[in-house]
Amino acid sequence: MLRSPLCLVKPGKDRLPPHQNRHVMRKPDTCAPCPMYQEGNGFVPDQLVEGARVFILMQNPGDEEERLGTPAVGKTGQLMNDQFLPAAGLHRQDVCVGNVLRCRWQHTNKLPPEGVLKPAIEHCRQYLVIPQSIELLVAQGALAWRALGQVSTISEWRGYVGPNLV
């Protein structure tokens, strides 16, 4: 069941929304119990691509992502789009992208203290929807790895395919 607004795009279409047509997305009412509810400006939903086989799970939205309501459109997203995806033989329009956290802590890119982070991760997990077509889930960073329930460090798994995560 989908519990949040999702950015669903169809293959072959431009997936990055025009900058002038996007606004900060209001947080869903279901975000109210989250300890970060009063902290972030908006809500950044996953960008799901119909039929995609790869899902990239990132840490949290940055300023650009929050402003545009789309994950991975800032500096990190551009690096992913311009270098990492092509190196893997992929294109942005062929992958799903989402974040562990759906908003930013105190309008910065810093993570909140552990007492806020842990319950925020658990709260945002309800919005993580992995489409049935996904064959590879990429945890981009330690927070994504942790959010998927892993107790070992992501560094210990570097270069290996991890266990069934979802």
N, C-alpha and C positions, 0 to 999 in steps of 0.2 A: 504494500500500500504506500502510495506517495503521500508524505505528510507536509510537504513544503512546496512553495513555488519552485519550479525547475526551469532552467533555460534549455529547452529541447530544440535541437536543430536537425535538419534533414541533410543527408549526404549531398555534396555537390553545391551547397549554398554557402555564402559568406557567413562565417560563424561569429565574427567579431562585430558587435553592434556599432553603428556610427556614434562617435563621441557626443555629438550634439543631441542625440535622441534619447540618451540614457540619463536617469536620475537616481539618486540614492534610493534603494528599495527599502520600504518600511519593514521593520522586523515583524514577523508573524506573531500573533498573540501567544502562540505556544512558546515563544522565547522568554516570556515574562519570568518564569521561575529560574532562569539561568543567572548565575552570579555576574555575568558580563552584560546583562540586559541594559543597564543604564550607561554602560561605558562606550560601546561602539556607536558609530553613526548610522549604520545600515546593516542590511542582511545580504550576503552574497551567495546565491544558490549555485549548485553544481551546474556545469555546462555539459549536458548529455547529448551525445550524437547517436542517432538511431543506427543500430547495427554495428556500433564500434566494438572492437575486440580488446582495446586497451583503455584502462582508467588510470589516470595519474592523480594521486592524492597528495596535495600539498599542505603546508602548515596553516597559514591564515591569510586573509586578504590584506593587501597593502592599500595605500591611499587611492591609487588608480582603480584597483579592483572594487573598492567600496564605492567610489564615485560613479563608476560605470555599471556596477551590478553584475560583473562578469569576472570569473576567476582567471588568474594568470595573464593579465594584460599589462602589467607594470614591467619593471626591469627584469625580474626573474622570469616572467612569462615570455618576454621577448627573447631572452637567452634560450629558453626551452624551445620556442618556436623556430628561432634562427639557427641554432646549433645542435641541440640535443635530439630533437625529434628527427631532423633530417639525417643525423648520424645513425639513427636506428631505422632509417627507411620509412619514417612516418611523417605525416603532416597534421597540423592542428585540427583540420576539419575531419580527421579520421579517429580522434581520440576523445574520450570524456575527461573532463578536468574538474576537480573539486578541492575543497579545503576541509581540514579537520575542524577548525573554528570558523564560524560564519561571519564574525565581525572582528573589529580591532579593539584591543585593550587600550583604554584611555587615549584614543585617537593616535596611537603610535604603532609601530611594527614590533614592539617589544611584547614578549609573552607576560601574562600576569603571574603573580606569585603562585606557588604550588597549591596553596589553599583555595585559590580561585580556578587555577588551570585544570586541576583534576575534575571537579564537578562540571566545568564548562565543556571539557572534552566529552564527558558522559552525556551531557545535555545535547550537544550538537550531533552526537552519534545518531540520534533519531532521524536526522535529515540526510544521512548518507544512504543513498539508494544505488546499489550496484546493479546495472541492467543485466539481464540473463545472457546477453551476447558477449559479455566481458570474459576474456580468456587470460588476461594478464593485468594484475593490479600492481601498480608501481607506487611504492611508498617513497615519496620524495622528502627525505629527511627523518630525523629522529622522532619528531612529534607525530608524524604520520605513521611511522612504524609502531610507536607506542599506542596510538589511538586504535590500531588494529589488534590490540591485545597482546603484543609481543613483550616478553620480559627480557629477552636478550637484547643487546644493543644492535643497532642497525650496522655498525662497523663490523661486528662479528659475522654478518651475513653479506658484506660487500662482495660482489662478484658471484654470488650464488642465488639460486632460485629459492625463495623462502617457502615455508609451509603454507598449506591452504589457509588463507587469511580471513576469508569471509564465508 
